[in-house]
Amino acid sequence: MKLLLAGIVLILIVEANAQWFKFPGQAAQGAHDMYRAYRDMKDANWKNSDKYFHARGNADAAARGAGGRWAAEVISNGREWVQERTGHGAEDSAADQRANEHGRNGGDPNVYRPPGLPDGY
């Protein structure tokens, strides 16, 4: 009887945290969302659009779930760390991080959308 009760409790605990197996897939999809935003930014080649693409990539990735949010945070922090170490401005990096966090926290990326950016983005 004790074994049966312990088994039921274990099943309930596992079921409550059963989303763990989705994390790797969400992370991979989130990384792809980040890459797509980067690719679109390079393709658009639009002045003052980088904050929009930062926010959009993070928002798309975070919408995937915990794994996507994690991937967005790791990629964003890594990118900003590299930029700071290679001599890019700390002010620009801080502004990029604000846009990253805005997107990851569910904010609308269009807040950062520059005027005239084509609708395809």
PyRosetta script that sets phi, psi and omega in degrees:
from pyrosetta import init, pose_from_sequence

init()
pose = pose_from_sequence("MKLLLAGIVLILIVEANAQWFKFPGQAAQGAHDMYRAYRDMKDANWKNSDKYFHARGNADAAARGAGGRWAAEVISNGREWVQERTGHGAEDSAADQRANEHGRNGGDPNVYRPPGLPDGY")
pose.set_psi(1, -42.9)
pose.set_omega(1, 179.1)
pose.set_phi(2, -63.0)
pose.set_psi(2, -39.1)
pose.set_omega(2, 179.2)
pose.set_phi(3, -64.2)
pose.set_psi(3, -41.2)
pose.set_omega(3, 178.1)
pose.set_phi(4, -63.9)
pose.set_psi(4, -44.6)
pose.set_omega(4, 178.9)
pose.set_phi(5, -62.9)
pose.set_psi(5, -43.0)
pose.set_omega(5, 178.1)
pose.set_phi(6, -63.2)
pose.set_psi(6, -39.1)
pose.set_omega(6, 178.0)
pose.set_phi(7, -63.5)
pose.set_psi(7, -42.7)
pose.set_omega(7, 178.9)
pose.set_phi(8, -64.4)
pose.set_psi(8, -43.9)
pose.set_omega(8, 178.5)
pose.set_phi(9, -61.9)
pose.set_psi(9, -43.2)
pose.set_omega(9, 178.9)
pose.set_phi(10, -61.7)
pose.set_psi(10, -43.3)
pose.set_omega(10, 178.3)
pose.set_phi(11, -62.1)
pose.set_psi(11, -42.5)
pose.set_omega(11, 179.1)
pose.set_phi(12, -63.3)
pose.set_psi(12, -40.0)
pose.set_omega(12, 179.2)
pose.set_phi(13, -66.3)
pose.set_psi(13, -45.3)
pose.set_omega(13, -179.6)
pose.set_phi(14, -64.1)
pose.set_psi(14, -42.9)
pose.set_omega(14, 179.3)
pose.set_phi(15, -62.7)
pose.set_psi(15, -36.3)
pose.set_omega(15, 179.5)
pose.set_phi(16, -65.3)
pose.set_psi(16, -30.2)
pose.set_omega(16, -179.5)
pose.set_phi(17, -112.4)
pose.set_psi(17, 27.9)
pose.set_omega(17, -172.7)
pose.set_phi(18, -71.7)
pose.set_psi(18, -4.7)
pose.set_omega(18, -177.9)
pose.set_phi(19, -78.9)
pose.set_psi(19, -5.7)
pose.set_omega(19, -177.3)
pose.set_phi(20, -57.7)
pose.set_psi(20, -33.1)
pose.set_omega(20, -176.8)
pose.set_phi(21, -72.5)
pose.set_psi(21, -15.5)
pose.set_omega(21, 178.5)
pose.set_phi(22, -83.2)
pose.set_psi(22, -18.6)
pose.set_omega(22, -173.9)
pose.set_phi(23, -54.0)
pose.set_psi(23, -50.3)
pose.set_omega(23, -178.5)
pose.set_phi(24, -60.7)
pose.set_psi(24, -41.7)
pose.set_omega(24, 178.7)
pose.set_phi(25, -65.4)
pose.set_psi(25, -42.1)
pose.set_omega(25, 177.4)
pose.set_phi(26, -62.8)
pose.set_psi(26, -39.7)
pose.set_omega(26, 179.5)
pose.set_phi(27, -64.0)
pose.set_psi(27, -43.3)
pose.set_omega(27, 179.2)
pose.set_phi(28, -64.9)
pose.set_psi(28, -43.1)
pose.set_omega(28, 178.3)
pose.set_phi(29, -66.1)
pose.set_psi(29, -38.8)
pose.set_omega(29, 177.9)
pose.set_phi(30, -64.2)
pose.set_psi(30, -40.2)
pose.set_omega(30, 176.7)
pose.set_phi(31, -62.9)
pose.set_psi(31, -38.5)
pose.set_omega(31, 177.4)
pose.set_phi(32, -65.5)
pose.set_psi(32, -39.4)
pose.set_omega(32, 176.5)
pose.set_phi(33, -60.2)
pose.set_psi(33, -41.7)
pose.set_omega(33, 179.0)
pose.set_phi(34, -64.7)
pose.set_psi(34, -42.7)
pose.set_omega(34, 178.4)
pose.set_phi(35, -63.6)
pose.set_psi(35, -42.0)
pose.set_omega(35, -179.8)
pose.set_phi(36, -62.0)
pose.set_psi(36, -41.3)
pose.set_omega(36, 178.2)
pose.set_phi(37, -64.3)
pose.set_psi(37, -40.3)
pose.set_omega(37, 177.7)
pose.set_phi(38, -63.9)
pose.set_psi(38, -45.7)
pose.set_omega(38, 179.4)
pose.set_phi(39, -61.5)
pose.set_psi(39, -42.7)
pose.set_omega(39, 178.4)
pose.set_phi(40, -64.4)
pose.set_psi(40, -38.4)
pose.set_omega(40, 178.7)
pose.set_phi(41, -62.1)
pose.set_psi(41, -44.5)
pose.set_omega(41, 179.0)
pose.set_phi(42, -67.0)
pose.set_psi(42, -39.3)
pose.set_omega(42, -179.8)
pose.set_phi(43, -67.0)
pose.set_psi(43, -43.1)
pose.set_omega(43, -178.7)
pose.set_phi(44, -67.3)
pose.set_psi(44, -38.8)
pose.set_omega(44, -179.5)
pose.set_phi(45, 47.5)
pose.set_psi(45, 49.7)
pose.set_omega(45, -173.9)
pose.set_phi(46, -107.5)
pose.set_psi(46, 132.0)
pose.set_omega(46, -178.4)
pose.set_phi(47, -61.0)
pose.set_psi(47, 137.4)
pose.set_omega(47, 177.1)
pose.set_phi(48, 61.4)
pose.set_psi(48, 29.9)
pose.set_omega(48, -178.9)
pose.set_phi(49, -104.0)
pose.set_psi(49, -4.8)
pose.set_omega(49, -172.7)
pose.set_phi(50, -63.1)
pose.set_psi(50, -37.1)
pose.set_omega(50, 179.5)
pose.set_phi(51, -64.1)
pose.set_psi(51, -38.6)
pose.set_omega(51, 177.6)
pose.set_phi(52, -60.8)
pose.set_psi(52, -46.7)
pose.set_omega(52, -178.0)
pose.set_phi(53, -69.9)
pose.set_psi(53, -32.3)
pose.set_omega(53, 173.5)
pose.set_phi(54, -61.2)
pose.set_psi(54, -50.9)
pose.set_omega(54, -177.9)
pose.set_phi(55, -64.2)
pose.set_psi(55, -41.0)
pose.set_omega(55, -178.1)
pose.set_phi(56, -66.4)
pose.set_psi(56, -44.9)
pose.set_omega(56, 179.0)
pose.set_phi(57, -60.9)
pose.set_psi(57, -43.8)
pose.set_omega(57, 179.1)
pose.set_phi(58, -66.9)
pose.set_psi(58, -40.1)
pose.set_omega(58, 179.3)
pose.set_phi(59, -65.5)
pose.set_psi(59, -44.7)
pose.set_omega(59, 179.8)
pose.set_phi(60, -62.7)
pose.set_psi(60, -44.5)
pose.set_omega(60, -178.9)
pose.set_phi(61, -66.1)
pose.set_psi(61, -44.7)
pose.set_omega(61, -178.2)
pose.set_phi(62, -65.4)
pose.set_psi(62, -28.8)
pose.set_omega(62, 178.6)
pose.set_phi(63, -66.6)
pose.set_psi(63, -16.6)
pose.set_omega(63, 178.7)
pose.set_phi(64, -71.9)
pose.set_psi(64, -23.7)
pose.set_omega(64, -177.5)
pose.set_phi(65, 127.8)
pose.set_psi(65, -166.5)
pose.set_omega(65, -175.6)
pose.set_phi(66, -60.7)
pose.set_psi(66, -38.9)
pose.set_omega(66, 179.2)
pose.set_phi(67, -65.9)
pose.set_psi(67, -41.1)
pose.set_omega(67, 178.1)
pose.set_phi(68, -66.6)
pose.set_psi(68, -39.8)
pose.set_omega(68, 177.7)
pose.set_phi(69, -63.2)
pose.set_psi(69, -42.9)
pose.set_omega(69, 178.0)
pose.set_phi(70, -61.3)
pose.set_psi(70, -46.4)
pose.set_omega(70, -180.0)
pose.set_phi(71, -61.3)
pose.set_psi(71, -42.9)
pose.set_omega(71, 179.6)
pose.set_phi(72, -61.8)
pose.set_psi(72, -41.7)
pose.set_omega(72, -179.1)
pose.set_phi(73, -66.9)
pose.set_psi(73, -44.8)
pose.set_omega(73, -179.7)
pose.set_phi(74, -63.6)
pose.set_psi(74, -46.2)
pose.set_omega(74, -178.7)
pose.set_phi(75, -65.9)
pose.set_psi(75, -45.2)
pose.set_omega(75, -179.3)
pose.set_phi(76, -63.0)
pose.set_psi(76, -46.9)
pose.set_omega(76, -179.7)
pose.set_phi(77, -64.8)
pose.set_psi(77, -39.8)
pose.set_omega(77, 177.8)
pose.set_phi(78, -63.7)
pose.set_psi(78, -43.3)
pose.set_omega(78, 179.8)
pose.set_phi(79, -63.6)
pose.set_psi(79, -44.0)
pose.set_omega(79, -179.3)
pose.set_phi(80, -68.9)
pose.set_psi(80, -36.1)
pose.set_omega(80, 177.6)
pose.set_phi(81, -61.6)
pose.set_psi(81, -44.9)
pose.set_omega(81, 179.4)
pose.set_phi(82, -63.8)
pose.set_psi(82, -43.3)
pose.set_omega(82, -179.4)
pose.set_phi(83, -63.0)
pose.set_psi(83, -40.3)
pose.set_omega(83, 179.0)
pose.set_phi(84, -65.3)
pose.set_psi(84, -39.1)
pose.set_omega(84, -179.0)
pose.set_phi(85, -73.2)
pose.set_psi(85, -20.6)
pose.set_omega(85, -179.4)
pose.set_phi(86, -97.5)
pose.set_psi(86, 10.1)
pose.set_omega(86, 172.3)
pose.set_phi(87, 94.6)
pose.set_psi(87, 8.1)
pose.set_omega(87, 175.6)
pose.set_phi(88, -75.5)
pose.set_psi(88, 156.4)
pose.set_omega(88, -172.8)
pose.set_phi(89, -61.8)
pose.set_psi(89, 137.8)
pose.set_omega(89, 177.5)
pose.set_phi(90, -68.2)
pose.set_psi(90, -32.4)
pose.set_omega(90, 179.3)
pose.set_phi(91, -65.0)
pose.set_psi(91, -43.4)
pose.set_omega(91, 179.7)
pose.set_phi(92, -65.6)
pose.set_psi(92, -38.7)
pose.set_omega(92, 178.9)
pose.set_phi(93, -64.6)
pose.set_psi(93, -41.0)
pose.set_omega(93, 178.9)
pose.set_phi(94, -65.1)
pose.set_psi(94, -39.5)
pose.set_omega(94, 178.0)
pose.set_phi(95, -66.7)
pose.set_psi(95, -39.1)
pose.set_omega(95, 176.8)
pose.set_phi(96, -62.8)
pose.set_psi(96, -42.1)
pose.set_omega(96, -180.0)
pose.set_phi(97, -65.0)
pose.set_psi(97, -36.7)
pose.set_omega(97, 176.0)
pose.set_phi(98, -62.3)
pose.set_psi(98, -42.2)
pose.set_omega(98, 177.9)
pose.set_phi(99, -65.8)
pose.set_psi(99, -39.9)
pose.set_omega(99, 178.1)
pose.set_phi(100, -59.7)
pose.set_psi(100, -49.7)
pose.set_omega(100, -178.6)
pose.set_phi(101, -65.0)
pose.set_psi(101, -37.9)
pose.set_omega(101, 178.0)
pose.set_phi(102, -57.8)
pose.set_psi(102, -47.6)
pose.set_omega(102, 179.6)
pose.set_phi(103, -66.8)
pose.set_psi(103, -44.4)
pose.set_omega(103, -179.2)
pose.set_phi(104, -63.4)
pose.set_psi(104, -30.3)
pose.set_omega(104, -178.0)
pose.set_phi(105, -89.1)
pose.set_psi(105, 13.4)
pose.set_omega(105, 175.1)
pose.set_phi(106, 89.0)
pose.set_psi(106, 9.4)
pose.set_omega(106, 178.4)
pose.set_phi(107, -71.8)
pose.set_psi(107, 157.0)
pose.set_omega(107, -179.8)
pose.set_phi(108, -76.8)
pose.set_psi(108, 118.2)
pose.set_omega(108, 179.7)
pose.set_phi(109, -62.4)
pose.set_psi(109, -23.0)
pose.set_omega(109, -177.9)
pose.set_phi(110, -65.1)
pose.set_psi(110, -13.1)
pose.set_omega(110, 174.4)
pose.set_phi(111, -59.1)
pose.set_psi(111, -33.4)
pose.set_omega(111, -177.8)
pose.set_phi(112, -97.0)
pose.set_psi(112, 1.3)
pose.set_omega(112, -176.4)
pose.set_phi(113, -66.5)
pose.set_psi(113, 124.5)
pose.set_omega(113, 179.6)
pose.set_phi(114, -77.2)
pose.set_psi(114, 152.0)
pose.set_omega(114, 178.5)
pose.set_phi(115, -61.4)
pose.set_psi(115, 137.0)
pose.set_omega(115, 174.8)
pose.set_phi(116, 86.1)
pose.set_psi(116, -4.6)
pose.set_omega(116, 178.8)
pose.set_phi(117, -61.3)
pose.set_psi(117, 128.6)
pose.set_omega(117, -177.2)
pose.set_phi(118, -55.4)
pose.set_psi(118, 149.0)
pose.set_omega(118, -175.4)
pose.set_phi(119, -63.1)
pose.set_psi(119, -21.7)
pose.set_omega(119, -179.1)
pose.set_phi(120, -64.7)
pose.set_psi(120, -10.5)
pose.set_omega(120, -179.4)
pose.set_phi(121, -109.8)
pose.dump_pdb("model.pdb")
